[in-house]
Amino acid sequence: MELAPDHTLRRSAALVEECAQIDREIARLHAVKAERLAERVRLLLDEIRPGQDGFEQAERSMISEFSAGLRVTAYAAAKQLANAHTLQERLPGTREALAAGALTLAHADVIVEAARDLPAGDDAVTAAYETAVVPYASTETRARTKAFAESVVAALAPATVQEQHDRAQDQRVVTVTDEGRGQATLHVTGPAVLIHSAYDLVTQEGHAILRAAKQAGADSEPLGDARTLDQVRCDRILLRLLTGRIDHDADILDSIRPTVQVTVSAATLAGIDDRLAELDGHGPTDAALARGLAASAASWRRLHLDDAGMITRTTAYQPTEAMRRHLRARDRTCRFPGCRRPARRCEIDHTYDHARGGPTAITNLACLCATHHALKHPDVDARWRWTARQHRDGTIVWTTPAGVEYSDTPPPRVMFVEETGFSATHSRSR
C-alpha cells in the first residue's frame, strides 16, 4: 500500500489551519460590523424610544436602509441589527470572543438568540450564562452550541423558558413552500419531541421496508431498493396524510414504535416540580409533555449523575445491553467532533480495535455513526485513515492522517445543584 508523501499530509494540515485563520479574521470583521450595527440602533434609541409615537416608522426606516445597502431582506437586516444590539449591550463575553476570532458569527448569533429568554437586567444570570456557553461554543459546532445554550438558559431561567414554550405551542403551524421543478416542501412546526418522534417513526419504517425488500429480492415491493431512505420517508408521510393508510407494508411495520431520548429529573417526573426536561442533543422541552411520554413509554431507565452532571452508571448493569444503554446515555450523539447523529442511530465502536486486543469496556467503547466509524476502519488506506484513542473520562482524541489532533468529550448535562443555581461542565479542545 503506497503512502502519501509527507509533504501532502503537511500541506493538508496547513490548509486546514490557514482556513481556520481566515475564519478568525472574518470573525473579527464581523465583530467590527456588529459594533457599527449596534451604533445605528443606539442612534435610533437616542432619537426616539420604543412605544413613542413614530417609533415604528423610524425603526422601519432604519431596517430598510440596511436592507437596501447590504442587499439583504428586511427580515435579515432586522435580525442583524437586533443581534448586534444585544451583543453590545448584554453579552460582553460573547462580543470579546467574536472579536478575538474564537467564535464565528453563527455561533455568536445562537448565543444571542438563546439569551433573549434570560431575565432582562439580571447581570449575574447573564454572566453565568456566558461563563458556561462561550467556552463551549469556542470548541463546538453551531448546532451543538444552540442545543447547549438553550439547556443552560432553561436551567437559569426555567419560568421564562416555560412561558416561551407555552407561547410557541400556540404558534404551531403547517406551511408549504414551492421549490420549482414540480416539487414543494411541507413545513410542520410543533413540539420538538413529537416532531422528532414522527421523524424517527418514518425512519424506522423506511429501514424496515428497504431491508425486507432486499431480503425478498424486491419481489414484494414495487419500488424495492431503487428508492433511497429519504424517498421512502417521503412516501410514508404522504401515504399516511393523504389516505390515512399504512398500505401493504403493515405486517412489516406492526412492531415499530417511535423513539426519542428525553432526560427528566426524578422530582419533575413525580410532579414535585416543573423544571424543564431535555430532548437529548436538541435542548429543553416541556415538563408536562416529558411526564406524559414517560407514563406511556414501554420502558425507561434511571440515570445516576455525578456532581458535574456526568452519567456514572445506569440502574441495571448487565455486560452487553446495559453497557449499550450506558454508552447511548453518555454519548447522546456520534462522538466525532461536531456530529449530531443521535446515539441510537449509531454503531457501538471499539475505540481501540477489538481484533488487536482492544477490550470490550466502557472506556474503550463509543457511539459512532457509519460515516465516522468508517474513517478509522483498518481497511481504509493509511493515507486517509484517522485514528482515535479514548481517555478514562470518555474523551476521544481523533488524529488526522497528517497528525493533527481533535478532542471530543461526552456532552454535559445541564442540571440544578440548588434552587437558584445550575451545573454544567464541558471541555472540548483541538
C-alpha positions as CSV (number, residue, x, y, z in Angstrom):
1,M,0.0,0.0,0.0
2,E,1.6,3.3,-1.1
3,L,1.7,6.0,1.5
4,A,1.1,9.7,0.6
5,P,4.2,11.8,0.6
6,D,4.9,13.6,3.8
7,H,4.6,17.0,2.1
8,T,1.0,16.1,1.1
9,L,-0.1,15.5,4.7
10,R,1.8,18.5,5.9
11,R,0.2,20.7,3.3
12,S,-3.2,19.3,4.0
13,A,-2.9,20.2,7.7
14,A,-1.5,23.6,6.8
15,L,-4.5,24.3,4.6
16,V,-6.9,23.5,7.4
17,E,-5.1,25.9,9.7
18,E,-5.0,28.6,7.0
19,C,-8.7,28.3,6.5
20,A,-9.2,28.4,10.3
21,Q,-7.1,31.6,10.4
22,I,-9.2,33.1,7.6
23,D,-12.3,32.3,9.7
24,R,-10.8,34.0,12.7
25,E,-10.1,37.1,10.5
26,I,-13.7,37.0,9.2
27,A,-15.0,36.8,12.8
28,R,-13.0,39.8,13.8
29,L,-14.5,41.8,10.9
30,H,-18.0,40.5,11.9
31,A,-17.3,41.9,15.4
32,V,-16.4,45.3,13.8
33,K,-19.6,45.2,11.7
34,A,-21.6,44.3,14.8
35,E,-20.3,47.4,16.5
36,R,-21.5,49.6,13.6
37,L,-24.9,47.9,13.5
38,A,-25.3,48.4,17.3
39,E,-24.2,52.1,17.0
40,R,-27.1,52.6,14.5
41,V,-29.6,51.1,16.9
42,R,-28.3,53.4,19.6
43,L,-28.8,56.3,17.4
44,L,-32.4,55.3,16.9
45,L,-33.0,54.8,20.6
46,D,-31.3,58.2,21.4
47,E,-33.7,59.8,18.9
48,I,-36.9,58.0,19.9
49,R,-37.9,55.4,22.5
50,P,-39.9,52.2,21.9
51,G,-43.6,52.9,22.5
52,Q,-43.4,56.6,21.5
53,D,-45.4,57.9,18.5
54,G,-43.3,57.4,15.4
55,F,-41.0,54.7,16.7
56,E,-42.3,52.0,14.4
57,Q,-41.8,54.3,11.4
58,A,-38.3,55.2,12.5
59,E,-37.4,51.6,13.1
60,R,-38.8,50.6,9.7
61,S,-36.7,53.3,8.0
62,M,-33.6,52.1,9.7
63,I,-34.2,48.5,8.7
64,S,-35.0,49.4,5.2
65,E,-31.8,51.5,5.0
66,F,-29.6,48.4,5.9
67,S,-31.7,46.1,3.8
68,A,-31.1,48.2,0.7
69,G,-27.5,49.0,1.5
70,L,-26.4,45.4,2.4
71,R,-28.6,43.8,-0.3
72,V,-30.4,41.5,2.2
73,T,-34.1,41.1,3.0
74,A,-35.8,43.3,5.6
75,Y,-36.0,40.2,7.9
76,A,-32.3,39.6,7.6
77,A,-31.4,43.3,8.2
78,A,-33.7,43.4,11.3
79,K,-32.1,40.3,12.7
80,Q,-28.6,41.6,12.2
81,L,-29.4,44.9,13.9
82,A,-31.2,43.2,16.8
83,N,-28.4,40.6,17.4
84,A,-25.7,43.3,17.2
85,H,-27.5,45.5,19.7
86,T,-28.0,42.5,22.2
87,L,-24.3,41.5,21.7
88,Q,-23.1,45.0,22.5
89,E,-25.4,45.8,25.4
90,R,-25.8,42.4,27.2
91,L,-23.1,39.9,26.2
92,P,-19.6,41.3,26.6
93,G,-18.0,37.9,26.9
94,T,-19.5,36.8,23.6
95,R,-18.6,40.1,21.9
96,E,-15.0,39.7,23.1
97,A,-14.8,36.1,21.9
98,L,-16.1,37.1,18.5
99,A,-13.6,40.0,18.2
100,A,-10.8,37.6,19.2
101,G,-11.8,35.2,16.5
102,A,-12.7,32.5,19.0
103,L,-16.3,32.4,17.8
104,T,-17.9,32.6,14.3
105,L,-20.8,35.0,13.8
106,A,-23.1,31.9,13.5
107,H,-22.0,30.8,17.0
108,A,-22.5,34.3,18.4
109,D,-25.9,34.5,16.8
110,V,-27.2,31.4,18.6
111,I,-25.8,32.6,21.9
112,V,-27.5,35.9,21.4
113,E,-30.8,34.4,20.4
114,A,-30.9,31.9,23.3
115,A,-30.0,34.7,25.7
116,R,-33.3,36.5,24.9
117,D,-35.1,34.1,27.2
118,L,-32.9,35.3,30.2
119,P,-34.4,37.8,32.6
120,A,-33.8,41.3,31.4
121,G,-31.5,43.4,33.6
122,D,-30.2,40.4,35.7
123,D,-26.4,40.8,35.1
124,A,-25.5,37.9,37.4
125,V,-27.6,35.4,35.4
126,T,-26.3,36.7,32.1
127,A,-22.7,36.4,33.3
128,A,-23.4,32.8,34.5
129,Y,-24.8,32.0,31.1
130,E,-21.8,33.4,29.2
131,T,-19.4,31.7,31.6
132,A,-20.9,28.3,30.7
133,V,-21.7,28.8,27.0
134,V,-18.9,30.9,25.5
135,P,-16.0,28.4,26.2
136,Y,-18.2,25.6,24.9
137,A,-19.0,27.4,21.7
138,S,-15.4,28.2,21.0
139,T,-14.7,24.5,20.5
140,E,-18.0,23.2,19.2
141,T,-20.3,23.5,16.1
142,R,-23.1,25.9,15.9
143,A,-25.7,23.2,16.1
144,R,-24.3,21.7,19.3
145,T,-23.9,25.2,20.7
146,K,-27.5,26.0,20.1
147,A,-28.8,22.9,22.0
148,F,-26.4,23.5,24.9
149,A,-27.2,27.3,25.2
150,E,-30.9,26.6,25.3
151,S,-30.3,24.0,28.1
152,V,-28.3,26.5,30.1
153,V,-31.0,29.1,29.7
154,A,-33.6,26.6,30.8
155,A,-31.5,25.9,34.0
156,L,-31.0,29.5,34.8
157,A,-34.5,30.8,33.9
158,P,-36.9,27.9,33.8
159,A,-40.0,30.0,34.3
160,T,-39.2,32.3,31.5
161,V,-38.4,29.5,29.1
162,Q,-41.6,27.7,30.1
163,E,-43.5,30.8,29.2
164,Q,-41.7,30.9,25.8
165,H,-42.6,27.2,25.3
166,D,-46.2,27.9,26.1
167,R,-46.4,30.7,23.6
168,A,-44.6,28.7,21.0
169,Q,-47.1,25.9,21.4
170,D,-49.8,28.2,20.3
171,Q,-47.8,29.0,17.2
172,R,-47.6,25.5,15.8
173,V,-48.2,25.7,12.1
174,V,-48.0,23.9,8.8
175,T,-46.8,25.8,5.7
176,V,-45.8,24.9,2.1
177,T,-43.0,26.4,0.0
178,D,-42.9,25.8,-3.7
179,E,-39.4,24.7,-4.7
180,G,-39.7,24.6,-8.5
181,R,-39.3,21.6,-10.9
182,G,-42.7,20.3,-9.7
183,Q,-41.5,20.0,-6.1
184,A,-42.7,21.6,-2.9
185,T,-41.7,21.4,0.8
186,L,-44.1,20.8,3.6
187,H,-43.0,22.5,6.9
188,V,-44.5,21.3,10.2
189,T,-43.6,23.3,13.2
190,G,-44.7,21.9,16.6
191,P,-43.3,20.4,19.8
192,A,-39.8,19.2,19.2
193,V,-40.3,15.9,21.0
194,L,-43.3,15.0,18.8
195,I,-41.7,16.2,15.6
196,H,-38.5,14.1,16.3
197,S,-40.8,11.1,17.2
198,A,-42.6,11.4,13.9
199,Y,-39.3,11.6,12.0
200,D,-37.9,8.6,13.9
201,L,-41.1,6.6,13.1
202,V,-40.8,7.1,9.3
203,T,-37.1,6.5,9.5
204,Q,-37.6,3.1,11.2
205,E,-40.3,2.3,8.7
206,G,-38.0,3.2,5.8
207,H,-35.2,0.9,7.1
208,A,-37.7,-1.9,7.7
209,I,-39.2,-1.6,4.2
210,L,-35.9,-1.4,2.4
211,R,-34.4,-4.3,4.5
212,A,-37.4,-6.5,3.8
213,A,-37.3,-5.7,0.0
214,K,-33.7,-6.5,-0.1
215,Q,-34.2,-9.8,1.6
216,A,-37.0,-10.8,-0.7
217,G,-35.2,-9.8,-3.8
218,A,-37.5,-6.8,-4.2
219,D,-40.3,-9.1,-5.4
220,S,-42.9,-7.8,-3.0
221,E,-42.0,-4.1,-3.1
222,P,-42.8,-2.3,-6.4
223,L,-40.0,0.3,-6.0
224,G,-37.8,-2.0,-4.0
225,D,-34.2,-1.0,-3.5
226,A,-34.5,1.7,-6.2
227,R,-35.7,4.1,-3.5
228,T,-33.4,5.9,-1.1
229,L,-34.2,6.1,2.6
230,D,-35.2,9.7,2.1
231,Q,-37.6,8.8,-0.7
232,V,-39.2,6.1,1.4
233,R,-39.7,8.5,4.3
234,C,-41.4,11.0,2.0
235,D,-43.6,8.3,0.5
236,R,-44.6,7.1,4.0
237,I,-45.6,10.5,5.2
238,L,-47.6,11.4,2.2
239,L,-49.3,8.0,2.2
240,R,-50.4,8.5,5.8
241,L,-51.6,12.1,5.3
242,L,-53.4,11.6,2.0
243,T,-55.0,8.2,2.6
244,G,-54.8,7.6,6.3
245,R,-53.5,4.1,5.5
246,I,-50.2,2.2,6.1
247,D,-50.8,0.2,2.9
248,H,-49.5,-3.3,2.4
249,D,-46.3,-2.8,4.5
250,A,-48.4,-3.2,7.7
251,D,-47.1,-6.6,8.6
252,I,-43.5,-5.3,8.4
253,L,-44.3,-2.2,10.5
254,D,-46.6,-3.5,13.2
255,S,-43.9,-3.6,15.9
256,I,-42.3,-0.3,15.1
257,R,-42.6,2.5,17.7
258,P,-41.0,5.9,17.5
259,T,-38.1,6.6,19.8
260,V,-36.7,9.8,21.3
261,Q,-34.4,10.2,24.3
262,V,-35.6,12.6,26.9
263,T,-33.9,13.4,30.2
264,V,-36.1,14.4,33.1
265,S,-35.3,14.7,36.8
266,A,-37.0,12.4,39.3
267,A,-38.7,15.3,41.0
268,T,-40.1,16.6,37.8
269,L,-41.2,13.1,36.8
270,A,-43.0,12.7,40.1
271,G,-44.8,16.1,39.6
272,I,-42.9,17.7,42.6
273,D,-41.7,20.5,40.3
274,D,-42.0,21.6,36.7
275,R,-38.3,22.1,35.8
276,L,-37.8,21.6,32.0
277,A,-36.8,18.3,30.7
278,E,-34.3,17.9,27.9
279,L,-34.6,16.3,24.5
280,D,-31.1,14.9,24.2
281,G,-29.0,16.8,21.8
282,H,-31.7,19.3,20.9
283,G,-32.4,21.4,24.1
284,P,-35.1,21.8,26.7
285,T,-38.6,20.5,26.4
286,D,-41.9,20.9,28.3
287,A,-42.0,19.1,31.7
288,A,-45.7,18.0,31.4
289,L,-45.0,16.5,27.9
290,A,-42.0,14.7,29.3
291,R,-44.1,13.2,32.1
292,G,-46.7,12.1,29.6
293,L,-44.1,10.4,27.4
294,A,-42.6,8.6,30.5
295,A,-46.1,7.4,31.5
296,S,-46.8,5.9,28.1
297,A,-43.3,4.6,27.4
298,A,-42.8,0.9,27.0
299,S,-39.6,1.2,29.1
300,W,-37.4,3.9,30.7
301,R,-34.3,3.9,32.7
302,R,-32.9,5.8,35.6
303,L,-29.5,7.6,35.2
304,H,-27.2,8.4,38.1
305,L,-25.2,11.6,37.7
306,D,-22.1,12.9,39.4
307,D,-21.7,16.5,40.7
308,A,-20.6,17.6,37.2
309,G,-23.7,16.2,35.5
310,M,-21.9,13.2,34.0
311,I,-23.5,9.8,33.9
312,T,-21.8,7.3,36.2
313,R,-24.0,4.2,35.9
314,T,-27.4,3.0,34.9
315,T,-29.9,1.1,37.1
316,A,-29.0,-2.2,35.5
317,Y,-25.5,-3.3,34.6
318,Q,-25.6,-6.5,32.5
319,P,-22.5,-7.0,30.4
320,T,-23.9,-6.3,26.9
321,E,-27.2,-4.5,26.7
322,A,-26.6,-2.5,29.9
323,M,-23.3,-1.2,28.5
324,R,-25.1,-0.2,25.3
325,R,-27.7,1.7,27.3
326,H,-24.9,3.4,29.3
327,L,-23.0,4.5,26.2
328,R,-26.0,5.8,24.4
329,A,-27.0,7.8,27.5
330,R,-23.4,9.0,28.0
331,D,-22.7,10.0,24.4
332,R,-26.2,11.1,23.1
333,T,-24.7,11.7,19.7
334,C,-22.0,10.3,17.4
335,R,-18.6,11.0,19.1
336,F,-16.9,12.5,16.1
337,P,-16.3,16.3,16.8
338,G,-19.4,18.2,15.7
339,C,-21.5,15.3,14.6
340,R,-25.1,15.3,15.9
341,R,-26.5,12.0,14.7
342,P,-28.4,10.6,17.6
343,A,-26.6,7.8,19.5
344,R,-29.5,5.4,19.0
345,R,-28.8,5.6,15.2
346,C,-25.0,5.0,15.7
347,E,-22.9,1.9,16.0
348,I,-21.1,0.9,19.2
349,D,-17.4,1.0,18.2
350,H,-14.3,-0.3,19.9
351,T,-12.0,2.8,20.0
352,Y,-9.0,0.6,20.0
353,D,-9.8,-2.2,17.6
354,H,-11.0,-5.4,19.3
355,A,-9.2,-7.5,16.8
356,R,-6.0,-6.0,18.0
357,G,-6.7,-6.6,21.7
358,G,-9.0,-3.7,22.5
359,P,-11.2,-4.6,25.5
360,T,-15.0,-4.6,25.4
361,A,-15.1,-2.0,28.2
362,I,-16.9,1.3,28.7
363,T,-13.5,3.1,28.5
364,N,-12.9,1.6,25.0
365,L,-16.4,1.9,23.5
366,A,-18.2,4.9,22.0
367,C,-21.2,5.7,19.7
368,L,-20.1,6.4,16.1
369,C,-22.3,7.0,13.0
370,A,-21.5,4.8,10.0
371,T,-19.7,7.7,8.2
372,H,-17.3,8.5,11.0
373,H,-16.8,4.9,12.1
374,A,-15.6,4.2,8.5
375,L,-12.9,6.9,9.0
376,K,-10.9,4.7,11.3
377,H,-11.6,1.3,9.7
378,P,-8.4,-0.9,9.3
379,D,-9.3,-1.4,5.6
380,V,-9.0,2.3,4.9
381,D,-5.8,3.3,3.1
382,A,-3.3,4.7,5.6
383,R,-3.2,7.9,3.5
384,W,-6.8,8.7,4.6
385,R,-7.3,6.7,7.8
386,W,-8.0,8.5,11.0
387,T,-7.1,7.1,14.4
388,A,-8.7,7.5,17.8
389,R,-7.8,6.9,21.4
390,Q,-10.1,7.2,24.4
391,H,-9.3,8.5,27.9
392,R,-10.9,7.1,31.0
393,D,-13.2,10.1,31.3
394,G,-14.7,9.3,27.9
395,T,-12.8,11.9,26.0
396,I,-11.9,10.7,22.5
397,V,-8.8,12.1,20.8
398,W,-9.1,11.9,17.0
399,T,-5.9,12.1,14.9
400,T,-5.9,13.0,11.2
401,P,-3.7,11.3,8.7
402,A,-1.5,14.4,8.9
403,G,-1.1,14.0,12.7
404,V,-3.4,16.9,13.8
405,E,-5.5,16.1,16.9
406,Y,-9.1,17.0,17.7
407,S,-10.7,16.0,21.0
408,D,-14.3,15.3,21.8
409,T,-15.7,14.8,25.3
410,P,-19.0,13.3,26.3
411,P,-21.6,16.1,26.1
412,P,-22.5,17.6,29.5
413,R,-26.0,17.5,31.0
414,V,-27.1,20.8,32.5
415,M,-28.7,20.3,35.9
416,F,-29.7,22.2,39.0
417,V,-27.5,21.9,42.1
418,E,-29.6,24.2,44.2
419,E,-32.7,26.2,43.9
420,T,-31.1,29.2,42.2
421,G,-28.1,27.6,40.5
422,F,-27.0,25.0,38.0
423,S,-24.0,23.0,37.0
424,A,-22.7,22.3,33.5
425,T,-19.1,21.2,32.8
426,H,-17.6,20.7,29.4
427,S,-14.3,20.8,27.7
428,R,-13.6,20.1,24.0
429,S,-10.3,21.0,22.6
430,R,-8.4,20.9,19.4
